[in-house]
Amino acid sequence: MADPKSISDHWGKGDVFSRIVGAMRSAGIDRETVTIEQLAPVDHFHARGFPATRELADALPIEAGYRIVDIGCGLGGPARYLADRFQCHVDGIDITEPFVVAANKLTELVGMQHAVRFRHGDGQNLPYADETFHGAYTQHVTMNVPDRGAFFREACRVLKPGAFFALTEHGLGEIGQPHHPLPWSEDGSGAYLMRPSETVEVLEQEGFSDITVTNTGDKYLQGYNQAIKLAESGELPAFGSHILLGKLAPQIVRNAARNIKEGRTHPVQIICRKPA
């Protein structure tokens, strides 16, 4: 089992905020006037980025004034987007401290401290009281979660009765044995993929009901192929998530596409509820 620090270090080390600001400068984005829309190519740091966040948001029953928790918030882009779109409050938590530091600083840049806040912590042991939130979501986090039961149990605990829980993940495909490196693991260490049917079983065991699973593999394959095409043509933008993936980015994206095509991974969106 990989320890939390090794998983954290995989995602982000050093001054992540400065790297983002440097990329903003290269792209001609003024940090004094930057908007959440301008940050979106980088701060939705998960598979398919902002389009995936928007599609998930379209499916969520969020109302103004709700308090939502983003488990594995990363750089905070989805939290800021939801808070702005629905006029709700979002708490974010992430195991990668440099991401949390960057998330809070980016929130200050766009003046959203009143609606969004982030803290460092582990989704398997949430620092929130029982029945605090009207909803919870996690985007492409569970692939690095060793104890899926504890993760879902904690999510259920902090939700109010009747609240929603949503997750997107790359599940394990029928073929299995994904090619690496991938966004969540360079060599397979720290990766804990489950087949979607197994994920549903664990959700049910931890108290969730009304579980809906949507297969999203075709959308992710299309997105990865588009990124590969841009990279091969030298048309990647100066400001994009590739600036955080590092030198392995081309291989990571090619493997992500290949794994879906070969049935080694199975991307899904899952939405369920805590019983009322």
N, C-alpha and C positions, 0 to 999 in steps of 0.2 A: 504493500500500500504506500503510495506517495504521500509525503507529509505535506501539510498545508503550505509551508514556505516554498517547497519546490514547485507546487502548482502556481502559487502567487508569482514566483520569479519567472516562470515560463511566460506569463502574460505581460509582465511589466516590471522593469527595474530602472533605477535612476530617476532622473527628472523628466517624467513623461510630459508634464505641462510645457516645459521649455521646448521640447521637440515639436509639440503641436504649434506653439507660438512661432517657432522658426519656420515651419511649413506654411503657416498663415502668411508670414511675411513674404515668403517665396511666391505665394499665390496672389499677392497683392491685397490681402484682407487686412483691414485696419482693426486692431484689437480694441480700439476705443469705441468703435461703432459696430462691432461684429454682432450678427443676429443668430438665433438658433438655427435658421435655415442655412446660413453660411457654414455653421459648424457641422451640419448633418453628414457630409461625406466622411468625416473622421469619427465623430463622437457617438455614432451608432455602430460601435465596434463589435459586430457579430455578423454571422453569415447573411449576405444580401443587404446588410446595412439598413438604411432608412426605409426602403420599400417594404422590408419585412416588418419593421416596427409599425408602419402605417397600416398594413394589412391586419396585423394583430389588433391594433387599436380599433379598427373598424368593427371587429367582432366582440369587443368588450363592452359590458353594460355599465359604463362609468358615468356618473352624474356629477354635476357641479357640487363642490363641497366635500366630496368623498376624500377619504384618506387611503392612499394606495401604497403598497410596499413593492419595490423593485429588488428582488433577491439576486445578487450578482449584477449590480448596476453598471459595472465598467466605468466608462467615462461620463455617464449620466445623460447622454443624448436622449434616449427613450423617456426617461423621467421628465426631462425638461419639455419634451414634445407633448407628453400626456398632460402635464400640468397646464401648459399653455392652451392646448386644444380643448380640454374639458373643464378648465378652471377648478382643478382639484389640487390636493396636496400630495406630494410623493416623497416618501422616505426611501433612500437607496442604501444598500449595504453590499460590500464587496470584500473578498479575501485579499485582493491585490492593493496594498496601501498606496503605491504611486498612482494608481487609477483613481482612488478616492480623493487624494490630494488634488489631482488634476480636475476631477469632477466638480469639487467645490470651487476651485479657482475659475473654471469655465462658467459656472453658475453666476459667480460674481461679475464676470465680464458682460453677461447678458442681463444682469439685474434681476435675477429670479430667486434670490435668497429667501424671499417671503413664502415661496411655494414649494421649494425643493431643498432637501438637505441630505447629505451623504455621510456615512460613517464606515469605519473599517471593522469587519467582523466576518463570521462564518455562518453561512446559510444553514448549517446543521445544528446551530445553537444561536438562535436569533435573540438579540437583546431588547425585545419588546414584550409588553404585557399581553396576557391572554385577551383575545377578542378585541383587538385594537383597530384592525383595518377592514375596509369595505371590499377590498380586493387585493390580489397579489399576482405578480407575474415574474417569470424568469426566462430570459432569452439565451439559448445556447450556452447554458451554464452546467447542466446536469451531466454532460459528458465527462466532467472532472469531479463529480461527486461520488465518493466511495460508498457512502451509506445513504442510498436513495430513500430508504424508509425514514431515517432521521430527518432528512431534508424535507420530505413531504409532511411528516408529522409536525415539524416546527411551523411550516407554512399553515397547516390546518389550525394549529394552536392559536396563532396570532390573528386569525381571521374571525370576523363576526359571523354568527349563524346566518346562512344564506349567501355569504360572500362568494365571489368567484376566485378561482385560481387558474392561471393560464401558463402554459410553457411551450416553448419551441425547442427542439433538439434534433441532433442527428442521431437517430436510433441505430442500432445494429441491424444490418441487412441480413437476408436469408443466407447469403454466401459467407458473410463475416470476414474476419481477418483484413481490416482496412489497410491500404497502403499508406505509409507515413513518409515524410512529415505531413501533419494536418494542423489546422489552426489551434487545436486544443492539446496537441502533443507532437513532439518531433519524432519520437521513436516508439510510441505506444505506452510509455510509462505515464502514470497519472491519468490514464483514460479508463472510463468505466461505462462503456456503452451497453445499453440494454435494448432488446427488441421492443418495439412499441407495445406489443401485447403484454410484455412483462412489466413495462412501465404502468400500464393501466391496472394490472393486478396489484402493484404496490400502492397506487393511488387509492384503490378500493380498500385495501388493508388498512390504510391510514385514515380512512373516514370520509373520503370524497365520493360524490355521486354525480349523476347526470354527466357522465364523461363522454365528450365528443372528440374523436380523432380525425384530423384532416391530413391526408398525405400531401406533402409539399415538395416532393423530390423533383418534379418537372420544373418548378419555378426556380429551385436552387441550382439545378443543372444548367438552366438557361442563364442564370446570373453568373455562374462560374465561367461558362463558355464565353460570355460577353467580356468578362475581365481578362480572360486569356487572349482574346482577340485584340483588345486594347493594348495589352502588354507587348504582344508580338509586333504590333504596328508602331510601337513607340508613342502611343497616344494617352498613356496614363496621366491623369491630372497631377499637378503639383501638390494638391491637397486632397488626400484620399487615405483610406484605411491601410493601404500598402506601406505607408510610411512607418507604421507600427509593427508590421509583420516581419520586417527586416529582410536580410539577403535571401532567405528561403521562400519569400513570398511567391515567386513564380511556380516553384515546385509544389508548394502548399496548395495553391489554387488548382493546379493540374490534378493533383491527387484527390482533392475534394470532389472534382467533377468525375474523375475516373471511378471513384468508389461508389458514387450514386449510380452511374451507368452500369457498373458490374454487379450491382446488388449487394455491395459490401456495407454500405450505410443506407439508412432509410429516414430521411428528414420528415418530421411531422410537427403539426401544431395540435396541442391538446388543451381543451377548455373544460373545466368541471366546476363543481360547487361544494362548499361545505354545507351539509344539510341544515335547514332552518330549525 
